[in-house]
Each structure stands twice: as structure tokens, then as C-alpha cells.
Amino acid sequence: MNKEVAGGLDADELARLHREHLWLHLTNHRQFDHQEPPIMVEGNGFIIKDALGREYVDGLSGGVWAVNVGYGRETMVKAISEQLRRLPYYAGSLATPPYILLAQKLAALLPRLPKVYISNSGSEANEKAFKIARQYFREQYPRRDKYKIIYRNRDYHGTTLAALASSGQTERKLKFGPLPAGFVEIPHALCYRCEFGKRYPGCNIDCARALETVIQTEGEDSVAAVIVEPITAGGGIIPPVAEYYPLVQEICRRYEVLLIMDEVVTGFGRTGLMFGHQHYGVDPDIITMAKGLASGYMPISATVARKSIFDRFLAEPEDTSGYFRDISTFGGCTGCSAAALENIRIIEEERLAEQSAAMGTYLMASLQELAGLPVVGEVRGKGLLVGIELVADKKSQSPLPEKYLAQVVAAAKAEGVIIGRMVRSVPELNNVLYTAPPLIIDKAGIDKITAALRGALGKLRV
């Protein structure tokens, strides 16, 4: 007799219903014609369990790098349930205590950006940032049209159409066009595959200086903002060199362009500091955040901005269009705000950013031991956000075909470890393995990840 898994159903029945009804994110469902769909049913700490009872070290923090504080947090459940009993929801132009207190807390973490707009997802947070930037300059300069958004090749900013238009990943955009106008690309910041054919440090940081070239080409009176991930996540785990962001910021200031930092992945301890941009001493005008804001326990995001930006939207009562005429139905939902507050309390009280830094150093040192393997081109990252670029030939840096990365991921899973691979239509973006485990992971968990990678990579025959 099959064991009940959930709702009176066993694993076979859940799999049948999965095939019959689900339409998953980023999934070609043809694969389930010949393999069982994976169904996760339980989590504790950094371990997750599937419907068949198999346990795994979760090297992906919920699959999309969100569960920073780990699974099974009773205080998170309590904070959410108590708030839902008191008041589950009220939105629009009326506030609630957890909404106010979350805004206060985020302002305390980022005192130079004290104005907080709450919404539901990273995509939405970035959409808000674009709308704020465009309207800000239209209020500031009514006779100018300063609206263009510059983005970086290989960065990703979301799945809505404007967020896609600002993402430097071609495969994400395929067949969804035409996309909104007004988005312009600059080169990525990956030294290992420098778009200028140079080597750091004798490169003049041309990848950053390209921003000025694009602003001049497009016309400085037309450019409103530039958006970047502090560390490129889904585009290959790319931490820029130390000089990169100070130079980008200087260019933005010179041309009166707002600097938007997308901290959706890198925020809340993921990189070893509370926010990824803090590694670079840079001072953004707007920051967006999501994933680690509530560690996946509730859907929530935020767009935080300078007071000088907010003040531009303080319209006179008779002005029906001068304020920020935007709404998010579930933005500021009480349970989500309560979850975020408790999540931040856990991160601070348990010093999980410091834990991420320490375990990230240990993880990087362990993975650097793999650098001698013929298929390992580069290991890179910060904190618990680490990628391994695989190559068919180290000298030419030709990328390893995607099928081999799939083999490594499958072999690691067979050993009880879940890691990820970048799936891209552009060949040179197809060859990065990555791991981003919950910030609570310990050395034993890291050892399991690195042992699984070592075994899988060592068995590859290219």
C-alpha cells in the first residue's frame, strides 16, 4: 500500500494530478512523458524531502534562491498566523501596523533610502522603479523626455514585459515581443569573458566606461536610469571588480541618471553582507528587493528610494497626476509584512549575513580545489552565491555543452544534493553550475555539496 503524502494522496496520485493539471514555471512538460515529476513535500533547516521520502541538501534555497533563513521556522509561522487572525488584509491608500513597521525597518537598514514602496515580487519591484524614474524626471523637467532605462548584458530583472525588456538574457525574451521601447543594453562585467578582449587590471574598466558611451550615444537628456544587479545572479554569478561600481556611480551623477540596484537575489545576507551593493561602497538612488525579504514564507517585495525622489511626487491637492498613481493589490499585505519583519529579525539576531560570509569562504575554498579539473574554467562568487564555469578547453575557454551540465546536476541529485545550471540559448551562457544554499547551512552541508560536485565533475568524459 502506498504511503499517504499530503491531503490523503500518495506519491503516485500526486504525480498523476501534476501531469494532468500543472503548468510549471520555466518547464518543458514533455520531459514528464518519460520521468517522474519531482514533488517536494517537506523541509527542515537546509534539508528538503520529496514525495518519495528522499532527502536532499537544498543547494538552491527553494529553487530560486529565496529561503535565506531555512525551512521550518516556527517563529515565522507564528508571526504570520497571529497577524492573519488580527487583520488579514487591507490595502490601497490605507496602512496597517506591520506595513508601517516594515517600512521603518527597511529605512533603518538603508538610511539613505528611507521611502519604501511594498509590492509582491521582484519583477513588480523593478517595474515600480522604472515607473518612478520616468515620472520623477517628467515632474522634474516637464519639457524634456528623460525616460530610457539602461541595463546590462547577462543581468535579469524579471518576467513582466518591461522587466524582460530590461534583462540582458536573450532566451528569456524569445517569442514575447514586441517588448516596450526605451531600454538600452551595456556590456556585462565578467572578466573571464571580457567583451573588450582585455585583462584586468590593465583594462581601464572599459565595461563600466561603456555606460558613458551609451548615455552619450542615446543623448543624456533621454536617459533616466541604469539598473544593475550588484552581482549578476542568473546570468552566470558575476561579481564585478572593486572599481566597477564607483565608476558607474560617478558616470550616473555626472549625467543626472538614477542608479537602480536590483537586490532581489543579493539582498538579506546572500553575499555575506546584508546587501550586495555594500561590498562596493556604492550609493544607489533606488534599491529593489524580494526573495530573501521574507525567505519565501510569504510573497513580498520592496522598492526603496531617496527622500529627494519621493519629494518630487508631493503634488498639490488639485494636481491629479503629479503623485505616484500606482497600485499593487497585495502590496503591503499584513501577513507578508509580518513575515518580512520576523525574517529580518532572524537574520540579524542569528547573524546570518556573517554566517553566509564564513560558509561562503569555506565553500569557495573547497570548490577552488576543483580548479585543476580539465572542465573547470573558473569558480566565482560572494558569500553563498557561487558559480562554476565549465569549459571544454581551458585555453580557448570554449564552453562545455549543456548536456554535460545536465549530467552533473543529475549526478549530484542522485547523491542527495540539489544544485542548478544556467540554461541559456546563447552558448557561452550555457555552462555555469551554481549553488546558493540557505544561509543557515553548516560545514557538513557544504561538504556534501562539494563532495557531490567533485564526484560528478570527476566522472565527466568530454
VENSULCOR-V670722 format. One record per run of one state. SS is the DSSP state (hx for helix, st for strand, lp for the rest). FROM is the first residue (numbers start at 0). TO is the last residue. If there is no record, write none. Layout:
[[SS | FROM | TO] [SS | FROM | TO]]
This chain:
[[lp | 0 | 2] [st | 3 | 5] [lp | 6 | 7] [st | 8 | 9] [hx | 10 | 20] [lp | 21 | 27] [hx | 28 | 32] [lp | 33 | 38] [st | 39 | 44] [lp | 45 | 45] [st | 46 | 49] [lp | 50 | 53] [st | 54 | 57] [lp | 58 | 59] [hx | 60 | 64] [lp | 65 | 69] [st | 70 | 70] [lp | 71 | 72] [hx | 73 | 85] [lp | 86 | 95] [hx | 96 | 108] [lp | 109 | 113] [st | 114 | 118] [lp | 119 | 120] [hx | 121 | 139] [lp | 140 | 146] [st | 147 | 152] [lp | 153 | 159] [hx | 160 | 164] [lp | 165 | 166] [st | 167 | 167] [lp | 168 | 168] [hx | 169 | 172] [lp | 173 | 181] [st | 182 | 185] [lp | 186 | 189] [hx | 190 | 192] [lp | 193 | 204] [hx | 205 | 217] [lp | 218 | 218] [hx | 219 | 221] [st | 222 | 228] [lp | 229 | 229] [st | 230 | 231] [lp | 232 | 236] [st | 237 | 238] [lp | 239 | 241] [hx | 242 | 253] [lp | 254 | 256] [st | 257 | 261] [lp | 262 | 274] [hx | 275 | 278] [lp | 279 | 284] [st | 285 | 288] [lp | 289 | 289] [hx | 290 | 292] [lp | 293 | 299] [st | 300 | 304] [lp | 305 | 305] [hx | 306 | 310] [lp | 311 | 332] [hx | 333 | 348] [lp | 349 | 350] [hx | 351 | 367] [lp | 368 | 374] [st | 375 | 381] [lp | 382 | 383] [st | 384 | 392] [lp | 393 | 396] [st | 397 | 398] [lp | 399 | 400] [hx | 401 | 413] [lp | 414 | 415] [st | 416 | 417] [lp | 418 | 418] [st | 419 | 420] [lp | 421 | 425] [hx | 426 | 428] [lp | 429 | 430] [st | 431 | 434] [lp | 435 | 441] [hx | 442 | 457] [lp | 458 | 461]]
